[in-house]
């Protein structure tokens, strides 16, 4: 059991209690928050409230989050685009629109469900069953290469490489506008937004250092095709850094302008290359993928 305590900020004033809690505790889904409220787990200024209550600015909210129940994750025969596989690991080319791992309220049709069906019982369990095999993640609407570990030895080795910044991660993106410099380094710390707890932002408050290298590959009238390499790996790093630079990723409905490229159905961002040392053989491996159809077709249109 854990308790989350926060004060209602100006942007939450007048929101229903479930929406206010969702803003402040982004790892909880709205449906789960509503269940906690019904169970009497949310207090405003020390008083248990119902789901329709609207707390005022300055109110103190306490959320008692019970211990998570062990979720039943079912293997599902979902097609996988496997770029590389051996007895220790897989490199999967994730399509846009697929969630990496299950969460309360979204227990199926994820990459983990597909991996469990393909690998049977051969997946690492370092991060629990709900994240079986998952060493790192991609956003739902980001396509591209993802590492999955079949055992804990491999998982721990790859995780250590990621932590020490020894995994090469190169992305391609189409961003809005023309960049002033053909290449450069974005060095700006990233933390959670105080205005919207579901978003990240460049900030000096409660943040972590973040660096992204970029290089313009081709410029168009209203867009640029860029290559980006992660030095660090913060949540939404590329999307936040490019938006902060004034060139949000095309189709990004969270960090880009409202009403953007709706036909993209998510950001035009692809994890193209992964480079790492194989935990068993100690050989360096570098794997690349082709740009997906949605990406190539969008470039064709903007040309």
N, C-alpha and C positions, 0 to 999 in steps of 0.2 A: 504493500500500500504506500502511496505517496500523496503528499498534499501540495497543491499549487496555490500560491497566494499572489494576487496582483491588485492594483488600483485601477479603477476605470478611468481611462484617459479621454481626452476631448473627442477623439475620433470614434470612441465607443459610446458616447453619451446618447441615450435614447434607443440603443440597440436592445433587442431581446436578449435575455441572459444566455441562451445557447449560442447566439452569434458572438456575443462579447467574449465568452469562454473560448470559442473557436479562434478568435483573433489572438488571444493571449497564450493559448496552449495549442499550437498548430499541429502537434503530433496526434491529437485526438480528433476523430471524425465527428461531424455534426450529429449523426445518428447515435454514436456512442455517448456523446455529451448529453443528449436528451435522455438517454437511459440513466445516466448518473444523476441527472436532475430529478427524474421520477423516483429514484431510489433515495432521495434526500441527501445527496452527496454534494450539493452546492449551497453555500451560505452567502448572503449579502449583509455585511455589517453584523455578522453573528447570527442571522436569522435564515432558516431554511426557506427557499423560495421555489415557486413553480416555474414551468418552462416559458410562460408568457410574461414573466416579470421583466421590467425594463429598469436596470440600475442607472442611477444618475452619476455624473462625473464626480470623481473623488471617492466613490463607494469602494469598500474593501471586499474583494471576492475571495472566497476559499473554496477550492475544488478538491474533494477527497477522491482520488483515483484508486480503485481497488486493484489488487493484484490481477494481472492479465491471466485469463484462462488459456490453457493450451489449445490452440486452434487446430482443427482437423484439416490438414492440407491434403487434397486428393490429387494423385498423379493424373494428368490429362494428355491424351494423344494430340498435342498441338504441334504442328510442323515447326522444326527448328532449322535455321540456316547455319549449319556447323562449318566453320572455316578451317578449324584444326581440332583434332582430338587425339589423346593418347590415354594411357591408364591413370594419369594423374590430373589431367585438366582438359578443359574445352575452351575454345574461343568461338563465341556465337555472334553472328551478325543480327542484332535485334532490329526488327522493323519499327517504324514510327507507330505510336498508338498502343504499344504493349507495355503494361506495368511490369516492373522487374520482379517484385515479390508481393505476396498477399498481405492484407491488412484487415482489421475488423471491418466488415461490410463489403469487402472485396476479396473473396477467398479463392476465386478461380480465374481461369484464362490469363494467368500471369506466366512470366518466364520460368519461375520456380515450379509451377505445376507441370510445365512442359519438360523441364530438366529432370524432375522426379520420375516422369514416365520413361524418358529416354535412358537415364542412368540407373534406374531401379534404386537400390540402397547405396550406390556408390556416389555419395555427395558429402562434402564436409559439413560438420554440424557445429562449427565454432560459434556461429551467430544464431544457433537454434534452428528448429525445423522450418520456421516461417521464412528464413533466409538461407535455406539449405544451398550450399555451393556458391553463394554470392560473395565475391571478394570486394567488388565495387559496383556502383550503380550508374545508370543513365536515367534521365528524366523520361517520363512516359512518351513525350513527343519528340525525343531525340533518338535518332537511329544510329546504328553502328556497332562497333566491336566491343564485346564484354567478356571478361575472364570469369570462368567458373571452375571451382576446385572440387575434385572427386574425393579428397581426403584431407584431414586436418593438417598433416605435414605440409602439403602443398599450399593450403589456405594460409597458414601462418607465415610461410616463406614469402608468398606473393604480397600479403598484407604488410610485411616488414619492408619489402621493396617499395611499395606505395608510400609508406610512412617516411622512408628515407629519400624519397623522390627519385628513385632509380627505375621507375616504369615510364617509358616514353608514351605519351598520349597526344596524338595529333588529330585535330578536328578540321572540318571544312564548314564554312557558313556563308550564307548570303546575308549581308547587313545593309541597312538603309544608308544612303548617302555615299559621298566620296571622302575617304580618309585623307587628312592633310599629309601624313607621312606614309610612305610605301611599306615601311616596317618599323617595328618598335616593341617596347616592353610596357605593359600596363602593370604598374606596381601600386596597388591600392587595396587596403584592408577591407575585408567583408565581414559583416555581422548581420543579425536579424533586424529588420526594420521596426522602429518603435511605433510607426503609424499603422503598419499592417504586418502582424506577426507571421503571416504565411509567406511573406516576401523577404528576400535578402537585399542588402544595399551596401554601398561603399560608405563606411563610417569608422570613426576612431573609437567609438563606444562599444565595449564588449565584443570586439572583433578579432579576427585572426589575419595575419599577413597573407596576401594573395598576389601571385604574379602570373601573367599570361603573355607569351610572346605571340606577335601577329605579323603576317606578311600578306600584302595585297597581291592576289594572283591576276585579277582582271577587274577593270572598272567599267561600269555602265552609266547611263544617264542619271538614274536614281538609286542605283545599288552598287555594291562591291562584293566580289567573290574573294573571300579571305581564307588563309590557312592560319590556324591557331594551335599553339602548343602549350599545354598546361605545365607550369612549374610546380604549383601547388594544386590541390584538388578540393576546393571549397564548394559548398552547395550552390548550384546555379552559377558557378564562377564565370564562365564565358558569357552567359546571358547578362549577368549583372555588370561585368566589366565593359562589354560593348555598349550597353545602354548608358552607363556612366560616361563613356567616351563620346556619347552623342550619336552613336550608330547602332541602335538595337538590332538584334537578329530579326530578319524578315519573318513575319508570321507569329512572333512572340506576343501572345495576348496578355501576358503578365507584366513584362518589362518594356514592351513596345507601345506605340500609340494605339488607342482604341480604334476598332474598325479597320485594322490593317489587312494583310493579305489573307482573307478568310478562306480562299481556295486551298491554301497550304495545310489547313487544319492542324496548326501547331508550328513551332519554329523550324526554320530551314537550317538545321544543325545536324551534322553527321560525324560520328567518331570513326575516323578513317584508318588510323594506324595505331597499333599497340606494339611496344617493344619491351621485353622483359627477359630476365635470366630464368631458364627452366630450373625449378627447385631440385629435380632429381639429377639431371645431367650437367647442370651448371653452364649449359650452352646458352648464348644470347640468341633470342628469337625475335624477329620483327615481322609482323603480319599486317597486311593492308587489305582494304576492301574497296570495291568499286562504289562510286556514288550511286545512291538508289534512284529509281525512276523519278520520284517526286522532285528530287533535287535537280537532276539533269533537265527535266521538263520545265522547271521554273526558270533555270538559266536560259533555256531556249526561248522562253516567252519574253524575258526582259532584255534579251539581245535585240 
